């Protein structure tokens, strides 16, 4: 099985996306980032 490799810029982008959305909703920020991560995992399948 392959594994996902997140580059530093990609991880930074996720943190920035989460921080931006969290200004309005911490819960929704977690949901969005979780969905992004899950989408990447689905790509390898």
N, C-alpha and C positions, 0 to 999 in steps of 0.2 A: 504494500500500500504506500502511496506517495503521501507526503506531508506538505502542508501549506507553509511557504516561506514568505514572511512579510518583511519587506524592506523597511529601513528606518523612515524614509519619507512617507511610505504607506501608513505606518503606525502613527506617525505625526499627524497625518491627514485625519485618521480616525479620531485621534484625541481632539483635534481642532473642530471636527464636525460635532463631536459629543459636547464640547464646551459651548459651542454656538447654540445648539438646540437646547442645552440645559439652562440657558438664560431664561427660557420660557417654561421648560418642563424637564426636570431631571429624569422623570420616569420615561417620557417619550424619547429622550436622548439615549437612554439605555436600550430601548426597544429598537431604535433606528440602527444603532451601531451593531446590536446583536443580529439584526437582519442582514446587514452588510457582510458581517463575518460569516453568517450561515450561507449567504449566496456564494461566497468564494469557495466554501467547502463543497457546495453542490457542483461547482464547475468541474472539479476533478472527477466527479462521479459520472 
